[in-house]
Amino acid sequence: MKLRNILIATGAAIALTTAAGGALAAGSVSTSANATATIISPVTITKTQDMVFGSIVRPVTGTNTIILNTTNVVSKTGAGDASLIAGTTTSAKFNITVTGATTYTTTQTLTFTTPGLTGIAASLPVASTGTLGTIPAAGTQEIRYGGQFDIDPATPPATYTGALNVTINYP
């Protein structure tokens, strides 16, 4: 009787295995994957202060480079005898606003519409807080710009106006 029970048990096991194999061959299976999307606010840049070099007396001899730094100070270099007139001077300031930790680079150009100045250039930006190129967690970073130009005895006396154009490049 033992052999008979073993044969019945073996037959039952084979039958179940065959039935189970048949069940796996037909039908369907499914699973799912998570989906995410991160929506961020657009990057904005807002001018908060204009660039003002102040008043300069052109040199009688030689050439000077007039430099406005990012902390509102105007200075001169070169062999010319230009004079800086005491008055209000300000660097350009902008606020960049976007989701914190966003990285960016900048491009900038300084131009004057009145002809006569040469060697015109914007300085590289300086961040007032945090690291330049990375928006702090609060989502806003102030950047400041200075600039420079050259003058000589042939520079026409005039009020020179122009623009500092800043572009924020982000991924």
Residue, then its C-alpha position, 0 to 999 in steps of 0.5 A: m500500500k505504501l507503493r500505491n500511495i507513493l504512485i498516487a501522490t506522484g501522479a497528483a503532483i505531475a497533474l498539478t504541475t501540468a495544470a499550473g503550467g497551463a495556467l501560466a501560459a494563458g491570461s495576462v499580467s500587469t505592473s505599474a511605474n511611478a510618474t512624476a513632473t516638476i513644474i517650476s515658475p519661470v525665471t524672471i529678472t527685474k532691474t532694481q537700480d540703474m547704472v550711473f557713472g556720474s560726471i567726469v571732466r574729460p582730460v586735456t591730455g592723455t587717456n583715462t579709463i573710467i571704471l564703475n565698480t559693483t559697490n557704486v565707486v567710480s575711479k579712473t586709471g591711465a595717463g590722462d588728467a580727467s577729473l571725477i566730480a563728486g556726486t551720485t554713482t550707482s552700479a546696476k542691480f537686478n533681482i533674479t527670481v526662480t525656484g531655489a537651487t536653479t543654476y544659471t549663467t549670464t551674458q551682458t553688454l553695455t552700450f551707449t547710443t551717443p558716439g564718442l566713448t571707446g573701450i566700453a565694457a560691462s563688468l562681470p556680475v557679482a552676487s550680493t548673496g549666495t554663490l553667483g550662478t546658483i539661486p539661493a533656497a529663498g528663490t531670489q538673488e541680487i546681482r550687480y554690475g559695473g562697467q567702464f569706458d575710455i575718454d581722451p581730449a577728443t571725447p565730445p562733451a555730452t550726456y551719454t546714455g545707453a543700456l546694460n543688457v543682461t541675459i540669464n541663461y538657465p538649463 
